[in-house]
């Protein structure tokens, strides 16, 4: 005979220990700054226009007070502040009932537990408000105590609004400065303060400073015409700014103007671009999300949160396109700046190297034309070419320029001098000319009141014209290394520079004729060929160097701009040496690469 199954038992959940539940709720707020923000929000909900937060010390105890000019604590039937309701209706917020009745527009609280968060700030709470009899009343609560007391408070004048005072503060937050409170509230309550047009002031009596809480201003370019974020539960508002990448850039998640999550990319399903790109900062305000009641700094991942994730997809796609466009623009600008730096470095290197051995720059094909065209010499250098004319910086004005231009470009006092060439190779018993190039601080040529003095510091050889700007050196009959020095004097200013000369009897083997190319230093462009081994190649038709941006060396070099510049200079050296010393042996090419790299990178560093 089958046994009858007993009916299933059922019932409702209930609190077994009310006081233990209150303790758990009171200690659930782990951030004292969040607790202070909740007190300020209560004042905003009470229609306050002025809120003053004071940090100080009284009778040896640290305290914190929040005072406002709002409507105060709601009154009971006798016209007195209804402290009893506040203390005995935990988790049954008045604001929640107002929202349910349709009268709570703009109110933020809904759980009725915000006042309990004073446990994470200090030991004792005193809350003061006025009744219709214009007298002040106060309620006191103590941390860890289930009792509360309400009593009249003797004051000279009863003021409108509410004053909340916590004292003494917990040991761990006594160092919480007024400045930290100001910065936190400026971000946490940014839109609430701005929309309510409330003035929040933090007075730090311990530091003797006063701060006005100004809603945080985001950096970057405000993005307009963003795709709408709509769900069946309501619409969301996005305020996003596109700026330079910064590790501190975050997009916050807010609800009704109060920040809930500092970084949107920490939420499940949003750990990707654009939220994690660090190019975007701002906020996404979602009024329909459900918050975790204890901390009010978490999201319940229910169907409302899932709807938000789906609704954000069009916005994400749009912002990612804007980020890609900005990255391309930044890469183009960085490429232009890098090319300018590379050109400057090579131009400077040309002053240090023998011009007849390096003929690929168009600057060596420009003559200083004054009354006629220049003739080209056998080495590919135009007769009359002055490399100093193409130095970076402001050149000295030409004779055909206006008086105004001459006035503003007039060279200043002597600042530095270089010798061109600063390193060269000369056959035995042959001559070579060296020239001193004086400059001012802006790298303009200095020509007035100059005196020159050349001397041999090391090695052998003879100098002719030692008091002229240009000196002629005659090499000795034996190989060796010679060092020249020029001293340039302008009144009481003295500058010096040196040049090294290698005297050799095997110059023919050391030098290869250069291919003359007056199209100038080539530009460069990127081509991503990941997995291929080539680093760069020279496109002669377009006169550009194609750099493989997918090569592991380039990826390594992009760690910082300085390293990337040095990498690009070495690619330039490789291509220019191969192009201009065609037919030379491998040993000669390597020698040229070392020589050119040394001087170009040194000028790049100094620039």
C-alpha positions, 0 to 999 in steps of 0.5 A: 500500500503506497504511503501518502506524501505529506504536503510541502511546507512553505512560508515567508522569509523574515529577519531572525535578529533585527539588530544584527541585520541593522549592524550588517547594513550599517557596516556594509558601506566600506567607503567613508567618502561615499557615506559623506556623499550620501549625506550631501545627497540627502541635503540636495534632496531636501532642496538645499541651495547651500551646503557646508561641510566642516572638518575640525576639532572640538574638545580634543575630538575630530568631527565632521559636520554637514549643514544645509538650508533645505527643507529639513527633516519631514515633520509629524502631525505636531509639526515637529521633525519626525526623527522617530520615523527616520530611526524606526523605518530603516529600509523603508525610505520616505523617498521611496514612497514619494517616488511610488506616489509620483512625487519623488522626481529628482530624489536619489535615496530609496533604501532608507539606510543612508543615515546608518553609514555614519558608522563608517565615519565616526562614533556618534551622530547628532542630527538637528532640524527645526519644527514649525514652532521655530525651535531646534530639535536634535536626534542622537545615535551612537555606533553599536547602540540600538537606541536613539534619543530626541530632545530640544536643542538650546540655540540662540536662533533656530536656522532653516535646514538640517545639520548633521554632525559626526564625532569623534571620527574613526582613527583611520579617517582623521587624516581625511582632508578637506581637499580630498572631500572636495575632489571626491564630491566634484566627481561623485556628485558632478551632475547632481550639484550642477543640475541642482545649482547648489553651492557646496563648500568644504571648510577644513579648519585643521588645515585652515583652508576652504574649498568650493566644490566645482563639478568636475570638468572633463578634458578633450573634445566633446562628442556631439550627435552620438547614437541614442542609447534606448531600452524598454526600461528607459533612455540613457544619456552619454557625455563623452570627450575624446582626448589624448590617450591617458591612463587616468581617462575613464568613462563613469557609470552614473545614475541620476547624476550620481557616480556609481562605477568610476570605470565603465570598462570594469563591468562584465561585457564592457571590458573592451574599446572604446571604454578601455581605450583610455582615449575617452572620458566622460560618463554614461548616465543610466537612471533605470539600473538597479544598485546594490543597496549596501554600498550603492557602488555596484550594479545588479546584473539583471535584465536591465543591465543586459538591456544596457549592454545591448543598447550601447553597441551602436554608441561603441561602434561610433566612438571607435570610428572616431578614435581610429580617425584621431589615431590616424591623424595623430600618426600623421602628425607624429610622422611629420614631426619625426620627418622634420627631426630626421631632416634636421639631424641629417642636415646637421650631420652634413656639416660634420661630414665632407660634402663631396662624399655625401651628395644626395641632399637637395640642400647641397644643390641650392646655390645662394643665388644673388644676381644670377644662377649658380653653376654646378661643380664636378662633385655635384655641389653647386658653386657658391653653395653655403651649407650654413644657408640651410641650417635649421632656425631662422636664417639671416635675411637676404639683401632683397627682403624688406626692412621689417623682415631684416629687423625681426630676423637680425642675428643676436649675439654669438652663442655657438660655432661649428666647423664644417666639415667636422670630420673628413679624410684627406690624401697625403700632401693634399689640401682641404678647406674648413669653415667656421659657422658662427650662430646665435641662440636661434641658430641664425648666422652671426656676421658682425664683430667676429674674430677668428683664430685657427690652431693645430691641437694634434697631428701634423700639417700646415694652416693658411689663413688662420685669422679668416673664417675659412682656413686651408689645411695642407696634409703632411707626407705621412698618414695620421690623425690631426685635430683643428680648433677654431676660436671665435670671439665677439667682443667679450663672448668666446666660442670654440669648435674642433674638427678631426682630419684623417690623413691617409694614403689609401683614399681611393680604396676608402671612397666610392663615388657618390650618386648625385641626387638633388631630389632631397631627403626622401620622406617615409611611409608605413606599410604593415607586412607582419610576418615578413622579414624586410624592415624597409625599402626605398621607392625611387619613383616616389622618393620615399622610404617604405617602413614595415610597421609590422616588423618586430623591430618596429613594434619594439621601437614604438615603446617611446618616440625617442627610440622610434626616431633612432630606429627610423634614422638607422633605416634612413642611413641604410637606404641612403648608403645603399642608394648613394654608394652603389657598387661599393664593397660590403666593408665600405658600405658598413663603414659608411653606415657607421659613419653616417649613423654616428653623426646623424644620431648624435645630432638627433640627440642634441636636437 
